[in-house]
Structures are given as C-alpha cells and as structure tokens.
Amino acid sequence: MIVATWNDEVIARSDRTIVVENNHYFPTDDVNTDFLTETDHHTTCPWKGEASYFDIEVNGKKNANAAWTYKEPKTAAAEIKNHVAFWKGVSVKEEK
C-alpha cells in the first residue's frame, strides 16, 4: 500500500499506483479530492501531454500546485489517465 501524506493528513492511499518517472500515480478513486483545488497552472511533457495542477489544502495550510494529473494523456501515457501524482513536500511512501 502506497500512502501520500501532507501536513499530517492522508491525501491518498492505494495498492494500485502506477510508477512513471519515479512518481507514484494514484487512481483518482483512491485520492481524497476534498483536499484538492484545481488551479490554472499547466505544464507540457513531450510524451505524456498537458498536466493540470491542484493546490493541496489541509488544516488551514496550502501547498500550491503540489498535485497533478494528465486529463487527456498522449497514447504513450494512457495508463495514467484518471490518476494523480504529488510533489513539493508531499510524502509518498510504502505503508508498513
């Protein structure tokens, strides 16, 4: 089981993550989306496509653009559609 936590809250927990470029992509169904707010920030990856970002808000603190998803990934990254990944201080670890 892989768990993503930030500011002492579990943001996501799954045994179905997909690892791409050392990032665990969590199925959206396994993410507590109550903590996520979509932003207008986007980046582009040559082989995955356009990433859309979310702020994470927990216990009155905000971590700007700390989660992302590929809503319409390119064919090479189709497996991560409907998945969310994290960075910027979000702890992503195997739960023991």
C-alpha beads as a LAMMPS data file, in Angstrom:
LAMMPS data file: protein, C-alpha beads

96 atoms
95 bonds

1 atom types
1 bond types

-500.0 500.0 xlo xhi
-500.0 500.0 ylo yhi
-500.0 500.0 zlo zhi

Masses

1 110.0

Atoms # bond

1 1 1 0.000 0.000 0.000
2 1 1 1.373 3.406 -1.003
3 1 1 0.336 6.442 1.048
4 1 1 0.620 10.159 0.231
5 1 1 0.551 12.492 3.239
6 1 1 0.960 16.197 3.762
7 1 1 0.520 18.329 6.877
8 1 1 -0.354 15.223 8.936
9 1 1 -3.253 14.152 6.676
10 1 1 -3.521 11.220 4.303
11 1 1 -4.207 12.638 0.852
12 1 1 -4.166 9.305 -0.995
13 1 1 -3.778 5.604 -0.229
14 1 1 -3.659 2.853 -2.848
15 1 1 -2.296 -0.540 -3.761
16 1 1 -2.899 0.311 -7.428
17 1 1 -0.419 3.120 -8.097
18 1 1 1.410 3.293 -11.408
19 1 1 5.037 4.408 -11.249
20 1 1 6.167 6.670 -14.083
21 1 1 9.485 8.529 -13.920
22 1 1 9.793 7.717 -10.185
23 1 1 6.384 9.229 -9.384
24 1 1 3.514 7.188 -7.989
25 1 1 0.303 7.986 -9.848
26 1 1 -2.717 7.235 -7.649
27 1 1 -6.084 6.284 -9.154
28 1 1 -8.449 9.205 -8.619
29 1 1 -10.777 6.890 -6.693
30 1 1 -8.025 6.456 -4.074
31 1 1 -7.396 10.205 -3.613
32 1 1 -9.232 12.358 -1.077
33 1 1 -10.174 15.068 -3.551
34 1 1 -11.680 17.169 -0.740
35 1 1 -8.103 18.369 -0.164
36 1 1 -7.523 19.337 -3.827
37 1 1 -8.433 22.527 -5.660
38 1 1 -7.681 22.746 -9.369
39 1 1 -5.511 25.684 -10.423
40 1 1 -4.903 27.299 -13.792
41 1 1 -1.284 26.037 -13.844
42 1 1 -0.318 23.638 -16.643
43 1 1 2.887 22.119 -17.955
44 1 1 3.579 20.037 -21.028
45 1 1 5.541 16.808 -21.271
46 1 1 6.605 15.732 -24.770
47 1 1 5.404 12.160 -24.303
48 1 1 2.689 12.422 -21.611
49 1 1 0.894 15.590 -22.754
50 1 1 -0.510 18.502 -20.763
51 1 1 -0.561 18.275 -16.979
52 1 1 -3.178 20.084 -14.902
53 1 1 -2.304 21.031 -11.314
54 1 1 -4.036 21.209 -7.939
55 1 1 -3.357 23.056 -4.714
56 1 1 -3.493 20.863 -1.635
57 1 1 -5.241 22.481 1.328
58 1 1 -5.045 20.770 4.713
59 1 1 -5.703 22.145 8.200
60 1 1 -5.533 25.756 7.042
61 1 1 -2.299 25.394 5.055
62 1 1 -1.954 25.438 1.275
63 1 1 0.669 23.680 -0.845
64 1 1 0.400 25.376 -4.236
65 1 1 0.400 23.199 -7.363
66 1 1 1.558 20.173 -5.363
67 1 1 -0.507 17.593 -7.248
68 1 1 -1.025 16.995 -10.948
69 1 1 -2.906 14.860 -13.415
70 1 1 -2.980 14.243 -17.142
71 1 1 -6.648 14.591 -18.086
72 1 1 -6.048 13.567 -21.697
73 1 1 -2.616 11.928 -21.785
74 1 1 -0.926 11.043 -25.025
75 1 1 -1.133 7.419 -26.140
76 1 1 2.254 6.554 -24.607
77 1 1 0.954 7.576 -21.164
78 1 1 -2.642 6.362 -21.476
79 1 1 -2.291 4.210 -18.347
80 1 1 -2.097 7.292 -16.086
81 1 1 -5.401 8.799 -17.217
82 1 1 -7.591 9.381 -14.126
83 1 1 -4.528 9.265 -11.846
84 1 1 -2.948 11.931 -9.615
85 1 1 0.702 12.359 -8.591
86 1 1 2.268 14.524 -5.881
87 1 1 5.405 16.518 -5.134
88 1 1 6.512 19.672 -3.238
89 1 1 6.871 18.107 0.179
90 1 1 4.066 15.553 -0.069
91 1 1 5.396 12.322 1.443
92 1 1 4.751 9.301 -0.788
93 1 1 5.824 6.097 0.951
94 1 1 5.020 2.454 1.288
95 1 1 2.813 1.821 4.312
96 1 1 4.138 -0.915 6.569

Bonds

1 1 1 2
2 1 2 3
3 1 3 4
4 1 4 5
5 1 5 6
6 1 6 7
7 1 7 8
8 1 8 9
9 1 9 10
10 1 10 11
11 1 11 12
12 1 12 13
13 1 13 14
14 1 14 15
15 1 15 16
16 1 16 17
17 1 17 18
18 1 18 19
19 1 19 20
20 1 20 21
21 1 21 22
22 1 22 23
23 1 23 24
24 1 24 25
25 1 25 26
26 1 26 27
27 1 27 28
28 1 28 29
29 1 29 30
30 1 30 31
31 1 31 32
32 1 32 33
33 1 33 34
34 1 34 35
35 1 35 36
36 1 36 37
37 1 37 38
38 1 38 39
39 1 39 40
40 1 40 41
41 1 41 42
42 1 42 43
43 1 43 44
44 1 44 45
45 1 45 46
46 1 46 47
47 1 47 48
48 1 48 49
49 1 49 50
50 1 50 51
51 1 51 52
52 1 52 53
53 1 53 54
54 1 54 55
55 1 55 56
56 1 56 57
57 1 57 58
58 1 58 59
59 1 59 60
60 1 60 61
61 1 61 62
62 1 62 63
63 1 63 64
64 1 64 65
65 1 65 66
66 1 66 67
67 1 67 68
68 1 68 69
69 1 69 70
70 1 70 71
71 1 71 72
72 1 72 73
73 1 73 74
74 1 74 75
75 1 75 76
76 1 76 77
77 1 77 78
78 1 78 79
79 1 79 80
80 1 80 81
81 1 81 82
82 1 82 83
83 1 83 84
84 1 84 85
85 1 85 86
86 1 86 87
87 1 87 88
88 1 88 89
89 1 89 90
90 1 90 91
91 1 91 92
92 1 92 93
93 1 93 94
94 1 94 95
95 1 95 96
